[in-house]
């Protein structure tokens, strides 16, 4: 039996769960609360700009964000934000931003996003 496409509420709950897992993994690795909090702030800022779950981000989106949106932002901020994104994708176990990885990791969500996005 096929799984029903994800609803907007399902996507929001999954995003919350994924971010909570990211925070727990960082804490279990011994990172300080300040470092974890900084990562989360950076991820939330990218998410606010992107307007969709971060796992939908593709390389072209990251290029636009870092090359155009953050062009005038301090180098340290760009670096910290890029590191947070990289760490998030490594946490997901894919290591890169790509639509192929997104579809593989979240097939029912990717299908639902197309209908809700």
C-alpha positions in Angstrom: 0.0 0.0 0.0 1.4 3.4 -1.0 2.0 6.0 1.7 -0.2 9.1 1.5 1.6 12.3 0.6 2.8 14.3 3.5 0.6 17.1 4.8 1.9 20.6 5.7 1.6 19.5 9.4 3.6 16.3 8.7 6.4 18.4 7.1 6.5 20.8 10.0 6.6 18.0 12.5 9.4 16.2 10.5 11.4 19.4 10.3 11.1 19.8 14.1 12.1 16.2 14.7 15.1 16.5 12.3 16.3 19.7 13.9 15.9 18.1 17.4 17.9 15.1 16.3 20.6 17.4 15.0 20.7 19.2 18.4 20.8 15.9 20.3 23.6 14.6 18.1 25.7 17.7 18.6 25.1 17.6 22.3 26.1 13.9 22.4 29.3 14.7 20.5 30.2 17.1 23.4 29.7 20.4 21.7 28.9 23.4 23.9 25.4 24.8 24.2 26.7 28.0 22.6 28.0 26.2 19.6 24.8 24.2 19.1 22.7 27.3 19.6 24.8 29.2 17.0 24.3 26.3 14.5 20.6 26.3 15.1 20.4 30.1 14.6 22.3 29.8 11.3 20.1 27.0 10.1 16.9 28.9 11.0 18.1 31.9 9.1 18.8 29.9 6.0 15.4 28.2 6.4 13.7 31.5 6.7 15.3 32.7 3.5 14.7 29.4 1.7 11.0 29.1 2.7 11.1 25.3 2.6 12.6 22.5 4.6 16.4 22.5 4.3 16.5 19.0 2.9 15.0 20.4 -0.2 17.9 22.7 -0.7 20.0 22.0 -3.8 23.4 23.3 -4.8 21.9 26.1 -7.0 20.0 27.3 -4.0 23.1 27.4 -1.8 25.0 29.2 -4.6 22.3 31.9 -4.7 22.2 32.2 -1.0 25.9 32.4 -0.4 26.9 34.2 -3.6 24.1 36.7 -3.8 22.1 37.0 -0.6 25.1 37.0 1.7 27.5 38.7 -0.6 27.9 41.8 1.6 27.8 39.9 4.8 30.9 39.5 7.0 33.2 36.7 5.9 32.9 35.1 9.4 29.1 35.0 9.2 29.2 33.4 5.8 31.7 30.9 7.0 29.7 30.0 10.1 26.5 29.7 8.1 28.1 27.5 5.5 29.6 25.3 8.2 26.2 24.9 9.9 24.6 23.9 6.6 27.5 21.5 5.8 27.2 20.0 9.3 23.4 19.6 8.9 23.8 17.7 5.7 26.6 15.5 7.2 24.3 14.8 10.1 21.7 13.6 7.6 24.3 11.2 6.3 24.4 12.5 2.8 27.2 15.1 3.1 26.1 17.1 0.1 23.2 19.2 -1.1 21.5 17.4 -4.0 18.0 16.6 -5.1 19.0 12.9 -5.6 20.0 12.7 -1.9 16.8 14.4 -0.8 14.5 12.1 -2.8 16.4 9.0 -1.4 16.3 10.1 2.2 12.8 11.5 2.3 10.8 9.9 -0.5 7.4 10.4 0.9 8.2 13.9 2.1 9.7 14.9 -1.3 6.5 13.8 -3.0 4.4 15.6 -0.5 6.5 18.8 -0.8 5.8 18.9 -4.6 2.1 19.0 -3.8 2.4 21.5 -1.0 5.2 23.7 -2.1 
